[in-house]
C-alpha cells in the first residue's frame, strides 16, 4: 500500500501530531472560544463533531451543516486546519464544500462496509487526509478492509485512529485499548500513521494523560483529544474532555522516546534471552500436547468424554493463583490457559477421529 504523509503544510513532523477540539460543535461562540484557546497553545488542527451518532435516539446528534460555517470561520480567523467526522456521502460533500481539511470515519461507520464504500465513492478525486477509526468491536480485518476501501478510491493520505474497543464490562476504560491490535495493524501496514484517541479509550479526563503516554511509548504518530473550554457543561461526552490549558500541560509533559544511534548491544543480549526462552516454551508446549494426545488415546480406549470440567476448573484456579504469586495478571494467565486448553482439546478430538 503506497501511502503519502497525512501531515498538512506547515505542520512539524515531530511527534506527536495533535488534533484537538470539542467533542461536538455546540454554538458558534463555543467553537470560536475553544479554537482561539487551542490555537494560542500551539494546536494546528481543530476538530469538532458536526454530526454525532448517538447510541439512543433523543440525545444531541450534532448541529448539522450549520456548524461547518463555524469551522470555516475558525480556519479563516485562527489559521488552523479543520477536521470533522463523516458517516455518509452527504456528509462528505457538505464538509468539502466548506473547505474541511481532514476527515475521519467513526467507529460505528467503519464497522459497516456498505457505509465505508459509500464514503469511498464520494471521495474519488479528493486529495485530503482521511483518518479511519477502528470498528467498535476488535476486528482487525474489518479495520483493514475499511482502510483498503478508502485507498482503492484513490486516497493516498490515510491514517488510522485507535479509539479502543467496546466491551460489556467497562471496568476502568470506556473502550478497552487492546494495544496488540493496533500493533498488529502496524505490522501489516508499516507505513500507515496511527493516531491514538485517549478521550474515547479512557472515557474520563484523568485517564487522558497516562493513555497518551502509553501511545507515545508504543511509537504512535499522534493524538486526537477532545478539548472544551467548559468541559462539565459540554453537550456530549463531558467527562472525557479537558480544557485547552490542561491539554497543553498533557502534551508538554509527554516523554517522547525516539530511535537513536546509541549502542543496542545490551538490548540485543536481552532479546537473545527472550528468543531462547521462547524456544524453551515452544518445546514445553509441544511436550504438553504430546501428553494430551496420550490422554486422548486413554479416553478413547475407555469410552470417556474429552471435556473433564472438574479437572479443567482445577487447572484454571491453581495456575492462575500461581501466576499471580509470580507477578502476572489473572486475566493474562486465563487467556493463556484457555488457548492451551483449546489446542489440547483439538489434539484429543483428532485422536477420537482415528
Secondary structure, 3 states (H helix, E strand, C coil): CCCCCCCCCCCCCCCCEEEEECCECCCHHHHHHHHHHHHHCCCCEEECECCCCCCCCCCCCCCCCHHHHHHHHHHHHHCCEEEEEECCHHHHHHHHHCCCCEEEECHHHHCCHHHHHHHHHHCCCCCCEEEEECCCCCCHHHHHHHHHHHHHCCCCCEEEEECCECCCCCCCCCCECCHHHHHHHHHHCCCCEEEECHHHHHCCHHHHHHHHHHHHHCCCCEEEEEECCCHHHCCCCHHHCECHHHHHHHHHCCCCCCCCCCCCHHHHHHHHHHHHHHHHHHHHHHHHHHHHHHHHHHHHHCCCCCCCHHHHHHHHHHHHHHHHHCCCCHHHHHHHHHHHHHHHHHHHHHHHHC
